[in-house]
């Protein structure tokens, strides 16, 4: 008879996600994971198969959390400008007891060149974020907030590139004032 799990799979996956996010894939050992997740090594293997599979599931979990947090903030925005500002603010000020930066960026930098699965996960995450920006840009154009000088997709690519740069910089000691100046200037491409 199979034993029932003595832990919440989502809770331990969340712990693994935070550890991978903070330390990266290579630096995180199986011992680190077992200790941080608070489960036995055998349970980790039985539930998640191996470190790589656990990492990919952690990337999925990260994507779900990001989508939920961004969509929640955007839903409370009265204008498209507020929605874009929320995304920049979330990028710069994100706390939620989470590491600074972006797990997709970290995975892309560390693994994408040699790990197809990590590359696919990061690339899909980036594409989803860009599409969110495209949708906000269309909303802003319908409300007369944003210029139509460039294709919405091109503007979204540019804004997303600035956001990804900020996600790297936020992990450093660079001041938030500087990060907000970058965000403000990046938004100028939207002006009429």
VEXDREN-2710 file (C-alpha; in Angstrom, 1 decimal):
% VEXDREN-2710
k/r/px/py/pz
1/UNK/0.0/0.0/0.0
2/UNK/1.4/3.4/-1.0
3/UNK/1.9/5.9/1.8
4/UNK/0.1/9.2/1.6
5/UNK/2.2/12.3/1.3
6/UNK/2.9/14.0/4.6
7/UNK/3.4/17.4/2.9
8/UNK/1.6/19.9/0.7
9/UNK/3.1/19.5/-2.8
10/UNK/2.3/23.1/-3.7
11/UNK/3.9/24.5/-0.6
12/UNK/7.2/22.5/-1.0
13/UNK/7.3/23.4/-4.8
14/UNK/7.0/27.1/-3.7
15/UNK/9.9/26.7/-1.4
16/UNK/12.0/25.1/-4.2
17/UNK/11.0/27.9/-6.5
18/UNK/12.3/30.5/-4.1
19/UNK/15.5/28.7/-3.6
20/UNK/16.2/28.2/-7.3
21/UNK/15.2/31.9/-7.9
22/UNK/17.6/33.1/-5.2
23/UNK/20.6/30.8/-5.9
24/UNK/20.1/29.6/-9.5
25/UNK/20.0/26.1/-10.8
26/UNK/23.6/25.1/-10.7
27/UNK/24.3/26.4/-7.2
28/UNK/21.3/24.7/-5.7
29/UNK/22.2/21.2/-4.6
30/UNK/19.9/18.4/-3.8
31/UNK/20.9/18.7/-0.1
32/UNK/19.9/22.4/-0.3
33/UNK/16.5/21.5/-1.7
34/UNK/15.8/18.7/0.8
35/UNK/16.7/21.1/3.7
36/UNK/14.9/24.1/2.3
37/UNK/11.8/22.2/1.3
38/UNK/11.6/20.3/4.6
39/UNK/11.0/16.9/3.0
40/UNK/13.0/13.7/2.7
41/UNK/15.2/13.1/-0.4
42/UNK/13.1/10.0/-1.3
43/UNK/9.9/12.1/-1.2
44/UNK/11.5/14.7/-3.4
45/UNK/12.4/12.0/-6.0
46/UNK/9.0/10.3/-5.7
47/UNK/7.1/13.5/-6.2
48/UNK/9.3/15.5/-8.6
49/UNK/11.4/12.9/-10.2
50/UNK/14.8/14.8/-10.3
51/UNK/16.3/18.2/-9.8
52/UNK/15.8/19.2/-13.4
53/UNK/12.1/18.3/-13.4
54/UNK/11.7/20.1/-10.1
55/UNK/13.4/23.2/-11.6
56/UNK/11.0/23.2/-14.6
57/UNK/8.0/22.8/-12.3
58/UNK/9.4/25.7/-10.2
59/UNK/9.6/27.8/-13.4
60/UNK/6.0/27.0/-14.2
61/UNK/5.0/28.0/-10.6
62/UNK/6.9/31.2/-11.0
63/UNK/5.1/32.0/-14.2
64/UNK/1.7/31.3/-12.6
65/UNK/2.5/33.7/-9.6
66/UNK/3.8/36.4/-12.0
67/UNK/0.7/36.2/-14.1
68/UNK/-1.7/36.3/-11.1
69/UNK/0.1/39.3/-9.5
70/UNK/0.4/41.3/-12.8
71/UNK/-3.2/40.6/-13.8
72/UNK/-4.5/41.5/-10.3
73/UNK/-2.6/44.8/-10.4
74/UNK/-3.7/45.6/-14.0
75/UNK/-7.3/44.9/-13.2
76/UNK/-7.2/47.6/-10.5
77/UNK/-5.7/50.1/-12.9
78/UNK/-8.1/52.7/-14.2
79/UNK/-6.1/53.6/-17.2
80/UNK/-3.6/51.8/-19.5
81/UNK/-0.9/54.3/-18.3
82/UNK/-1.5/53.2/-14.7
83/UNK/-1.3/49.6/-15.8
84/UNK/2.1/50.1/-17.4
85/UNK/3.3/52.1/-14.4
86/UNK/2.1/49.2/-12.1
87/UNK/4.2/46.7/-14.1
88/UNK/7.3/48.9/-13.7
89/UNK/6.6/49.5/-10.0
90/UNK/6.0/45.7/-9.5
91/UNK/9.3/45.1/-11.2
92/UNK/11.3/47.6/-9.1
93/UNK/9.5/47.2/-5.7
94/UNK/8.4/43.6/-5.7
95/UNK/8.7/42.1/-2.2
96/UNK/6.3/39.3/-1.1
97/UNK/9.2/37.7/0.7
98/UNK/10.6/36.9/-2.8
99/UNK/14.1/37.3/-4.2
100/UNK/14.6/40.4/-6.3
101/UNK/14.7/40.0/-10.1
102/UNK/13.1/37.5/-12.4
103/UNK/13.4/33.7/-12.3
104/UNK/12.8/33.6/-16.1
105/UNK/15.7/36.1/-16.6
106/UNK/17.9/34.0/-14.3
107/UNK/17.0/30.8/-16.1
108/UNK/17.7/32.4/-19.5
109/UNK/21.1/33.7/-18.5
110/UNK/22.2/30.6/-16.7
111/UNK/20.8/27.8/-18.8
112/UNK/19.1/28.8/-22.0
113/UNK/22.2/28.3/-24.2
114/UNK/22.5/24.6/-23.1
115/UNK/19.1/23.6/-21.8
116/UNK/16.3/23.5/-24.3
117/UNK/13.7/23.0/-21.7
118/UNK/14.8/26.0/-19.6
119/UNK/15.0/28.1/-22.8
120/UNK/11.5/27.1/-23.8
121/UNK/10.0/27.9/-20.4
122/UNK/11.8/31.3/-20.2
123/UNK/10.9/32.2/-23.8
124/UNK/7.3/31.3/-23.2
125/UNK/7.2/33.4/-20.1
126/UNK/8.7/36.4/-21.9
127/UNK/6.2/36.0/-24.8
128/UNK/3.3/36.0/-22.3
129/UNK/4.5/39.1/-20.7
130/UNK/5.0/40.8/-24.1
131/UNK/1.5/39.9/-25.1
132/UNK/0.2/41.4/-21.9
133/UNK/2.0/44.7/-22.8
134/UNK/0.5/44.5/-26.3
135/UNK/-3.0/44.2/-24.8
136/UNK/-2.4/47.2/-22.5
137/UNK/-1.0/49.3/-25.4
138/UNK/-4.2/48.5/-27.4
139/UNK/-6.3/49.5/-24.4
140/UNK/-4.3/52.8/-24.1
141/UNK/-4.8/53.5/-27.8
142/UNK/-8.6/53.0/-27.6
143/UNK/-8.7/55.5/-24.7
144/UNK/-6.5/58.0/-26.6
145/UNK/-3.6/57.7/-24.0
146/UNK/-0.9/56.3/-26.3
147/UNK/0.6/57.2/-29.7
148/UNK/0.0/55.1/-32.8
149/UNK/3.4/55.9/-34.3
150/UNK/4.7/52.3/-33.9
151/UNK/3.1/48.9/-34.0
152/UNK/1.8/47.8/-30.6
153/UNK/4.0/44.7/-30.8
154/UNK/7.2/46.8/-31.5
155/UNK/6.4/49.0/-28.5
156/UNK/5.7/46.0/-26.3
157/UNK/9.1/44.5/-27.3
158/UNK/10.8/47.8/-26.4
159/UNK/9.0/48.1/-23.0
160/UNK/9.6/44.4/-22.2
161/UNK/13.3/44.8/-22.9
162/UNK/13.4/47.7/-20.5
163/UNK/11.5/45.7/-17.9
164/UNK/13.9/42.8/-18.3
165/UNK/16.9/45.1/-17.9
166/UNK/15.3/46.5/-14.7
167/UNK/14.8/42.9/-13.4
168/UNK/18.5/42.4/-13.7
169/UNK/19.5/45.8/-12.2
170/UNK/17.1/45.4/-9.2
171/UNK/19.3/42.5/-8.0
172/UNK/22.2/45.0/-7.6
173/UNK/22.7/48.0/-5.2
174/UNK/21.6/50.5/-7.9
175/UNK/19.2/53.0/-6.4
176/UNK/15.5/52.8/-6.9
177/UNK/15.5/56.4/-8.0
178/UNK/17.7/55.5/-11.0
179/UNK/15.5/52.5/-11.8
180/UNK/12.4/54.7/-11.8
181/UNK/14.1/57.2/-14.0
182/UNK/14.8/54.4/-16.5
183/UNK/11.1/53.3/-16.2
184/UNK/9.8/56.8/-16.8
185/UNK/12.0/57.4/-19.8
186/UNK/11.0/54.0/-21.2
187/UNK/7.3/55.0/-21.0
188/UNK/8.0/58.1/-23.2
189/UNK/7.7/55.8/-26.3
190/UNK/4.0/55.6/-25.6
191/UNK/3.3/59.3/-25.5
192/UNK/1.2/61.0/-28.2
END
